[in-house]
C-alpha cells in the first residue's frame, strides 16, 4: 500500500462506517499497519491509503506490535486544550501547531469485533483526534493558525504540482 498524498480528493471525503469485521477488513488493517511503520508514522486512517472507510491505526509509541486498530471511532467527550506541532504522512515535510483537547473519551470497535469505550490523554489523544479528523474529511492544515498557514503555502503548492504532474493522464 502507498500513502495517498495531498491534494488527493479522497482526503477530503467523509468515510463510510464498517458494518462487520470481515477477512478483507482484517487484511486491510494488517496492510495499513505495515504501511504506517514503513512511513515512520504513529497513526494512519483509511483515506490515507485510498480507502473511504472508518478505520484508523494508532501507535503513539511508534514501536512495532504496539498498534491498535479502531473501527468507527467517535469522540464522546473532550477536556483541556493544548497547542502542539503535528505533521501528517499525507503531507510530507509540512508541520504546524494545532490546538487539540488534552483528554478525550472515545467509543470504537476493535478488530476483534469488541465494542470499547476508553480514555486517552496527551500525545495519544492528539494522534486519535488527528486520525478521526481524517475520517471526517478534515485535514490538519485546516486547523493550523493563520500565520503558519501562510508559511506552509509554498510546500502545499509543491505537493499540488507533484500531484498534478502524476495525474495528468487520469
BAFI-3210 file (N, C-alpha, C; in Angstrom, 3 decimals, decimal comma, padded with zeros to 6 digits):
// residues 170
n [1|2|3|4|5|6|7|8|9|10|11|12|13|14|15|16|17|18|19|20|21|22|23|24|25|26|27|28|29|30|31|32|33|34|35|36|37|38|39|40|41|42|43|44|45|46|47|48|49|50|51|52|53|54|55|56|57|58|59|60|61|62|63|64|65|66|67|68|69|70|71|72|73|74|75|76|77|78|79|80|81|82|83|84|85|86|87|88|89|90|91|92|93|94|95|96|97|98|99|100|101|102|103|104|105|106|107|108|109|110|111|112|113|114|115|116|117|118|119|120|121|122|123|124|125|126|127|128|129|130|131|132|133|134|135|136|137|138|139|140|141|142|143|144|145|146|147|148|149|150|151|152|153|154|155|156|157|158|159|160|161|162|163|164|165|166|167|168|169|170]
n.u [000,831|000,371|000,909|-001,533|-001,199|-001,577|-002,907|-004,966|-008,327|-009,705|-008,866|-010,411|-012,895|-015,848|-016,024|-017,210|-019,044|-017,874|-019,495|-019,234|-016,665|-014,729|-012,758|-011,449|-011,340|-009,710|-007,357|-006,879|-006,359|-003,963|-002,277|-002,339|-001,068|001,507|002,170|002,071|004,198|006,345|006,398|007,183|005,227|002,819|000,207|-002,563|-005,074|-007,944|-008,624|-006,089|-004,816|-006,277|-008,807|-012,104|-013,220|-014,203|-011,686|-008,892|-005,421|-003,534|-000,606|001,000|003,575|005,163|006,355|006,936|004,304|002,801|000,467|-002,864|-005,997|-008,778|-012,183|-014,792|-014,465|-015,503|-015,488|-016,503|-016,333|-014,475|-011,711|-009,780|-007,198|-004,603|-001,803|000,125|002,822|002,134|002,380|001,813|001,422|000,377|001,139|004,029|006,810|005,456|004,497|002,745|001,383|-001,229|-004,272|-005,575|-007,740|-006,703|-007,492|-009,546|-012,580|-013,355|-015,356|-015,313|-014,894|-013,026|-010,620|-011,189|-013,859|-015,026|-016,779|-015,637|-015,177|-013,077|-010,473|-008,192|-005,133|-003,062|-000,354|-001,326|-004,051|-003,952|-003,023|-005,162|-007,276|-006,359|-006,356|-009,065|-010,199|-009,401|-011,205|-013,463|-013,004|-011,509|-008,662|-005,413|-004,093|-006,078|-006,526|-004,394|-002,812|-003,532|-001,219|000,809|-000,276|000,222|002,969|003,295|002,315|004,012|005,032|002,686|001,839|003,856|003,356|000,845|001,524|003,177|001,288|-000,510|001,183|001,623|-000,889|-001,782|-002,641|-004,957]
n.v [-001,189|002,273|005,527|007,964|011,125|014,639|016,800|014,791|013,962|012,076|012,497|014,502|013,492|012,284|009,328|005,900|003,945|000,870|-002,100|-004,779|-006,962|-008,264|-010,740|-009,288|-006,738|-007,232|-007,964|-005,529|-003,898|-005,030|-004,509|-001,733|-001,220|-002,137|-000,348|002,111|001,806|001,519|004,075|005,453|006,423|007,405|007,059|006,226|006,629|005,254|006,803|007,746|005,713|005,403|004,347|004,768|004,284|003,852|003,391|003,329|003,330|003,357|004,256|005,522|005,240|004,372|001,919|-001,340|-003,709|-002,435|-001,482|-000,302|-001,060|000,730|000,724|002,637|004,904|007,247|010,409|010,992|012,693|015,650|017,261|019,990|021,998|022,250|023,396|022,009|020,700|019,209|016,760|015,047|012,011|012,203|014,656|015,211|016,646|018,894|020,843|021,976|024,003|022,845|023,216|021,105|018,890|017,830|015,570|012,854|010,992|008,020|006,055|002,969|000,226|-002,683|-004,623|-007,200|-007,203|-006,410|-003,949|-000,923|001,556|004,116|006,053|008,612|010,428|013,386|012,870|010,518|011,100|013,273|012,051|010,295|012,173|013,486|011,380|010,587|012,916|012,681|010,738|012,187|013,814|016,017|017,998|018,385|020,708|022,568|023,358|024,677|027,571|030,834|032,466|030,550|029,093|030,664|030,405|027,688|027,557|027,524|024,862|023,352|024,093|022,951|020,202|020,054|020,593|018,387|016,350|017,011|016,647|013,917|012,932|013,661|012,129|010,941]
n.w [000,000|-000,646|000,723|000,404|-001,050|-000,348|-002,838|-003,005|-003,717|-002,068|000,498|001,516|001,771|003,468|005,423|005,148|007,544|009,040|008,812|009,518|010,794|008,533|006,716|004,766|005,924|008,126|006,770|005,438|007,671|008,594|006,413|006,488|008,943|008,388|006,300|007,679|009,524|007,733|006,738|008,930|010,753|013,336|013,311|011,168|008,752|007,038|004,583|003,936|002,679|000,497|001,014|001,686|004,294|007,759|009,445|011,533|012,424|015,324|017,012|019,321|020,414|018,397|018,305|017,036|017,004|018,869|017,960|017,521|016,195|015,251|014,569|013,171|014,998|017,489|019,014|022,226|024,468|025,348|026,924|028,263|026,641|024,302|022,525|019,927|017,900|014,776|012,201|009,084|007,357|004,808|004,029|003,375|005,004|005,889|008,609|011,533|014,199|016,157|017,890|020,288|022,193|025,450|026,698|025,898|025,413|023,859|021,684|020,089|017,733|018,111|016,194|016,763|016,922|019,218|021,044|022,415|024,982|025,785|027,412|026,488|026,721|026,381|024,147|022,884|022,773|021,029|018,649|018,126|017,750|015,448|013,544|013,586|012,626|009,943|009,057|008,867|006,807|007,402|007,360|008,813|008,099|007,836|010,379|011,302|012,658|011,293|010,617|010,405|008,319|006,124|006,006|005,266|002,734|000,305|000,431|000,245|-002,285|-003,808|-003,322|-004,533|-007,208|-007,785|-007,504|-009,578|-011,842|-011,651|-012,171|-014,672|-016,838|-016,005]
ca.u [000,000|001,055|000,218|-002,123|-000,671|-002,331|-004,308|-005,888|-009,688|-010,199|-008,501|-011,445|-014,187|-016,317|-015,874|-018,337|-018,834|-017,625|-020,629|-018,781|-015,237|-014,555|-011,358|-010,898|-011,060|-008,531|-006,218|-006,670|-005,726|-002,576|-001,533|-002,214|-000,041|002,785|002,378|002,348|005,562|007,280|006,453|007,566|004,105|002,247|-001,222|-002,920|-006,517|-008,348|-008,462|-004,668|-004,385|-007,248|-009,985|-013,041|-013,904|-013,858|-010,672|-007,648|-004,385|-002,910|000,550|001,713|004,978|005,817|007,024|006,292|003,499|002,052|-000,544|-004,266|-006,899|-010,103|-013,190|-015,893|-014,213|-016,227|-015,105|-017,690|-016,068|-013,156|-011,370|-008,476|-006,744|-003,155|-001,282|001,311|003,183|001,696|002,671|000,884|002,058|-000,145|001,717|005,436|007,574|004,603|004,216|002,115|000,834|-002,674|-004,847|-006,379|-008,083|-005,639|-008,113|-010,765|-013,214|-013,638|-016,068|-014,885|-014,909|-011,697|-010,577|-011,788|-015,311|-015,471|-017,003|-014,962|-015,156|-011,820|-009,971|-006,815|-004,694|-001,798|000,014|-002,248|-005,290|-003,656|-002,973|-006,543|-008,051|-005,850|-006,818|-010,531|-010,457|-009,278|-012,429|-014,498|-012,554|-010,891|-007,214|-004,746|-003,703|-007,212|-006,572|-003,163|-003,009|-003,425|000,158|001,545|-000,828|000,967|004,324|003,314|001,766|004,914|005,117|001,421|001,869|004,750|002,617|-000,212|002,145|003,589|000,060|-000,984|002,031|001,441|-002,267|-002,132|-003,272|-006,186]
ca.v [000,000|003,555|006,620|008,940|012,459|015,852|017,131|013,752|014,250|011,143|013,014|015,438|012,790|011,622|007,885|005,012|003,049|-000,547|-002,777|-006,026|-007,245|-009,360|-011,070|-008,165|-005,632|-007,664|-007,853|-004,092|-003,364|-005,516|-003,766|-000,354|-001,212|-002,264|000,916|003,151|001,608|001,793|005,538|006,008|007,173|006,985|006,891|006,154|006,491|004,656|007,649|007,955|004,621|005,339|003,581|005,692|003,547|004,329|002,551|004,028|002,634|004,305|003,714|006,716|004,960|004,003|000,619|-002,471|-004,546|-001,594|-000,865|-000,599|-000,783|001,158|000,851|003,555|005,630|008,507|011,085|011,261|013,840|016,291|018,176|020,636|022,489|022,378|023,553|021,186|020,520|017,988|016,527|014,057|011,220|012,645|015,984|015,086|017,865|020,001|020,790|023,180|023,898|022,607|023,143|019,889|018,525|017,046|014,333|012,512|009,682|007,513|004,787|002,367|-001,227|-003,248|-005,553|-008,445|-007,043|-005,924|-002,504|-000,398|002,979|004,284|007,411|008,830|011,787|013,896|012,566|009,514|011,826|014,086|011,143|009,850|013,287|013,714|010,292|010,649|014,018|012,145|010,002|013,197|014,636|017,229|017,915|019,157|022,033|023,467|023,734|025,411|029,012|031,570|032,898|029,369|028,683|031,426|029,831|026,371|027,674|027,021|023,393|022,822|024,345|021,932|018,931|020,157|020,473|016,980|015,573|017,307|016,018|012,457|012,565|014,330|011,193|010,361]
ca.w [000,000|-000,670|001,401|-000,504|-000,746|-000,638|-002,583|-003,474|-003,232|-001,044|001,816|001,975|001,794|004,695|005,224|005,447|008,690|008,757|009,449|010,147|010,666|007,576|006,426|003,998|006,862|008,894|005,854|005,261|008,892|008,613|005,383|006,962|009,995|007,679|005,580|008,672|010,037|006,643|006,588|010,242|011,317|014,630|013,060|009,754|008,557|005,768|003,396|003,627|001,805|-000,587|001,415|002,343|005,376|009,101|010,080|011,847|013,175|016,254|017,713|019,793|020,763|017,134|018,459|016,362|017,880|019,799|017,113|017,809|015,078|015,691|013,520|013,501|016,243|017,716|020,255|023,037|025,344|025,240|028,020|028,165|025,339|024,235|021,176|019,714|016,496|014,105|010,799|008,537|006,300|003,514|003,793|003,752|005,231|006,332|010,047|012,059|015,550|016,173|019,232|020,467|023,568|026,095|027,174|025,158|025,613|022,518|021,514|018,822|017,646|017,879|015,063|017,269|016,885|020,525|021,183|023,599|025,278|026,514|027,552|026,030|027,054|025,878|022,762|022,341|022,454|019,832|017,490|017,873|017,181|014,087|012,673|013,494|011,692|008,577|008,719|008,632|005,689|007,950|007,269|009,861|007,598|008,034|011,796|011,613|012,859|010,022|010,319|009,939|007,028|005,109|005,944|004,608|001,364|-000,747|000,491|-000,265|-003,728|-004,365|-003,293|-005,552|-008,535|-007,934|-007,694|-010,933|-012,852|-011,548|-012,550|-015,924|-017,775|-015,434]
c.u [000,873|000,231|-000,250|-001,656|-001,658|-001,971|-005,298|-007,282|-010,193|-009,902|-009,554|-012,830|-014,544|-016,299|-017,123|-018,034|-018,567|-018,676|-020,261|-017,298|-015,090|-013,060|-010,689|-010,522|-009,824|-007,276|-005,870|-005,931|-004,258|-001,715|-001,329|-001,140|001,346|003,145|002,763|003,776|006,616|007,471|006,856|006,481|003,682|000,730|-001,463|-004,420|-006,810|-008,135|-007,001|-004,073|-005,429|-008,509|-010,918|-013,900|-013,383|-012,953|-009,429|-006,713|-003,743|-001,775|001,410|003,183|005,819|006,579|006,219|005,509|002,667|000,904|-001,941|-005,083|-008,247|-011,004|-014,297|-015,658|-014,990|-015,733|-016,380|-017,526|-014,653|-012,958|-009,991|-008,166|-005,240|-002,757|-000,016|001,562|002,692|002,213|001,689|001,578|001,588|000,370|003,200|006,129|006,773|004,262|003,542|001,578|-000,690|-003,134|-005,777|-006,737|-006,949|-006,158|-009,367|-011,297|-013,694|-014,411|-015,664|-015,081|-013,479|-011,769|-011,141|-013,316|-015,874|-015,643|-016,367|-015,206|-013,934|-011,439|-008,537|-006,427|-003,374|-001,530|-000,923|-003,572|-005,105|-003,679|-004,392|-007,376|-007,654|-006,420|-008,338|-010,943|-010,391|-010,563|-013,582|-014,133|-011,922|-009,373|-006,555|-004,347|-004,828|-007,294|-005,332|-003,498|-002,763|-001,996|000,978|001,017|-000,114|002,343|004,364|002,799|002,709|005,011|003,837|001,365|002,721|004,057|001,520|000,366|002,600|002,383|-000,456|-000,145|001,919|000,067|-002,719|-002,906|-004,579|-007,438]
c.v [001,248|004,580|007,615|010,334|013,565|016,320|016,073|013,968|013,314|011,665|013,968|014,798|012,318|010,122|007,120|004,172|001,619|-001,326|-004,128|-006,237|-008,493|-009,663|-009,927|-007,000|-005,981|-007,519|-006,378|-003,513|-003,793|-004,754|-002,311|-000,238|-001,241|-000,947|002,034|003,029|001,920|003,311|006,243|006,882|006,636|006,809|006,875|005,917|005,934|005,539|007,857|006,812|004,387|004,569|004,490|004,954|004,032|003,334|003,414|003,073|003,688|003,591|004,880|006,480|004,660|002,678|-000,469|-003,281|-003,758|-000,887|-001,251|-000,164|-000,399|001,314|001,772|004,343|006,947|009,103|011,467|012,508|014,343|017,189|018,761|021,111|022,630|022,507|022,709|020,983|019,170|017,968|015,466|013,329|011,642|014,037|015,949|016,451|019,060|019,807|022,084|022,933|023,840|022,585|021,938|019,724|017,680|015,707|014,098|011,158|009,242|006,203|004,247|000,863|-001,679|-004,228|-006,924|-008,403|-006,499|-004,406|-002,037|001,104|003,174|005,756|007,471|010,250|012,108|013,455|011,538|010,181|012,646|013,205|010,688|010,959|013,551|012,651|010,302|011,804|013,525|011,445|010,943|014,108|015,948|017,050|018,819|020,550|023,054|023,972|024,509|026,899|029,758|032,013|031,726|028,885|029,403|030,796|028,497|026,413|027,149|025,490|022,760|022,964|023,275|020,566|018,924|019,981|019,040|016,112|015,752|016,594|014,492|012,012|013,231|013,429|010,600|010,828]
c.w [000,000|000,099|000,343|-000,082|-001,116|-002,034|-003,075|-002,870|-002,131|000,364|002,376|002,057|003,199|004,396|005,640|006,682|008,212|009,530|010,060|009,884|009,788|007,428|005,666|004,908|007,698|008,037|005,621|006,472|008,964|007,610|005,814|008,042|009,353|006,970|006,543|009,200|008,977|006,469|007,890|010,854|012,674|014,513|011,567|009,662|007,173|004,547|002,983|002,810|000,711|-000,278|002,222|003,376|006,721|009,823|010,314|012,577|014,063|016,978|018,200|020,135|019,525|017,230|017,765|017,386|018,876|019,072|017,585|016,602|015,679|014,474|014,039|014,794|016,309|019,027|020,989|023,895|025,109|026,445|027,771|026,755|025,397|022,772|021,053|018,238|015,979|012,686|010,330|007,399|004,911|003,120|004,144|003,878|005,706|007,811|010,471|013,448|015,486|017,628|019,287|021,941|024,145|026,620|026,348|025,609|024,233|022,603|020,148|018,869|017,368|016,711|015,460|017,185|018,186|020,508|022,477|023,737|026,157|026,566|027,029|026,407|026,372|024,423|022,126|021,935|021,177|018,580|017,124|017,222|015,731|013,135|012,515|012,585|010,245|008,142|008,401|007,453|006,133|007,954|008,306|009,389|007,761|009,471|012,233|011,745|011,546|009,654|009,779|008,597|005,893|004,909|005,199|003,173|000,281|-000,756|-000,068|-001,783|-004,418|-004,411|-004,362|-006,951|-008,801|-008,247|-009,119|-011,982|-012,823|-012,042|-013,844|-016,868|-017,262|-016,162]
res [x|x|x|x|x|x|x|x|x|x|x|x|x|x|x|x|x|x|x|x|x|x|x|x|x|x|x|x|x|x|x|x|x|x|x|x|x|x|x|x|x|x|x|x|x|x|x|x|x|x|x|x|x|x|x|x|x|x|x|x|x|x|x|x|x|x|x|x|x|x|x|x|x|x|x|x|x|x|x|x|x|x|x|x|x|x|x|x|x|x|x|x|x|x|x|x|x|x|x|x|x|x|x|x|x|x|x|x|x|x|x|x|x|x|x|x|x|x|x|x|x|x|x|x|x|x|x|x|x|x|x|x|x|x|x|x|x|x|x|x|x|x|x|x|x|x|x|x|x|x|x|x|x|x|x|x|x|x|x|x|x|x|x|x|x|x|x|x|x|x]
***
